[in-house]
Amino acid sequence: MFVDKWEKENRNFRKQDVRETTYSSTVVGGEKLFQIQTYGAEGSTGSAKQTIQFDKQRALELIDILKKEFNL
């Protein structure tokens, strides 16, 4: 899934279980992309369960969001 825009949603949620998480970066068509992959519970197949990709602009936006949310 490629992130087109970040949109805040006000909702309650619980802390999720810890899962293996990896990240990758690559260049596609001259554009650098960053990807986060999450995996299922221990013992499940090794393929990624969720993949999130974003470009430099979305990364800059995410940095700003994280700074605001965590008062960094």
Secondary structure, DSSP 8 states (H G I E B T S, - for coil): -B------------------EEEEEEEETTEEEEEEEEE-STTS-SSEEEEEEEEHHHHHHHHHHHHHHTT-
